[in-house]
Amino acid sequence: MKVPIRTTIALDEKTAEILENMSGPSSSQSNVVRKAIRFYYLFKDLKDRDLENLKVYEEMLAGGEHIILDVDHLIAFLEIIEDLPDNEKFWNVHKTIAKNHAEQFRNMDVEHILRRLETCNFFRLVKSGDDLTLIFGNERVKKFERLFLEEIFMDLHKDVEIKDELAKLKIKLPSKQK
């Protein structure tokens, strides 16, 4: 084995504490630093928002509660559902699922809820001042998400106004919820 290259680094107190907590009998400090450098190298071009999304993706997918689904499949499913004579059953189940999600969002403000849902790629969230705009690529997906959000906000007693636009939903918040 080649002799490893040694280097010295200076750490602030918080980083030193993190390194101490991450290392132990099964992983030395050197090993933790090597892994961290390799991880950083792989993801160095990601912005902070991308890293937050990566963490959400890992939480959602690793737990097995979510799947990756091609948008075209989703739109096809929604088109089929829309054409069914008894599609109310689907929309009622969708409302129940929204209520279950509301439980997970109980301690989040409206923007945080929307940012988390944005990672699912149903819409793109744009914030301009106090205005929150959800941009959709498909009318059926917009309907699907609008109903979902209405149920969540109603269950959480969030006093929001959802305004329909052609390919967008505008979310207006009272000043106390901003």
Rosetta blueprint (number, residue, H / E / L):
1 M L
2 K L
3 V L
4 P L
5 I L
6 R L
7 T L
8 T L
9 I L
10 A L
11 L L
12 D L
13 E H
14 K H
15 T H
16 A H
17 E H
18 I H
19 L H
20 E H
21 N H
22 M H
23 S L
24 G E
25 P L
26 S L
27 S E
28 S L
29 Q H
30 S H
31 N H
32 V H
33 V H
34 R H
35 K H
36 A H
37 I H
38 R H
39 F H
40 Y H
41 Y H
42 L H
43 F H
44 K L
45 D L
46 L L
47 K L
48 D H
49 R H
50 D H
51 L H
52 E H
53 N H
54 L H
55 K H
56 V H
57 Y H
58 E H
59 E H
60 M H
61 L H
62 A H
63 G L
64 G L
65 E L
66 H L
67 I L
68 I L
69 L L
70 D L
71 V H
72 D H
73 H H
74 L H
75 I H
76 A H
77 F H
78 L H
79 E H
80 I H
81 I H
82 E H
83 D H
84 L L
85 P L
86 D L
87 N L
88 E H
89 K H
90 F H
91 W H
92 N H
93 V H
94 H H
95 K H
96 T H
97 I H
98 A H
99 K H
100 N H
101 H H
102 A H
103 E H
104 Q H
105 F L
106 R L
107 N L
108 M L
109 D L
110 V H
111 E H
112 H H
113 I H
114 L H
115 R H
116 R H
117 L H
118 E H
119 T L
120 C L
121 N L
122 F L
123 F L
124 R E
125 L E
126 V E
127 K E
128 S E
129 G L
130 D L
131 D E
132 L E
133 T E
134 L E
135 I E
136 F L
137 G L
138 N L
139 E H
140 R H
141 V H
142 K H
143 K H
144 F H
145 E H
146 R H
147 L H
148 F H
149 L H
150 E H
151 E H
152 I H
153 F H
154 M H
155 D H
156 L L
157 H L
158 K L
159 D L
160 V L
161 E E
162 I E
163 K E
164 D E
165 E L
166 L L
167 A L
168 K E
169 L E
170 K E
171 I E
172 K E
173 L L
174 P L
175 S H
176 K H
177 Q H
178 K L
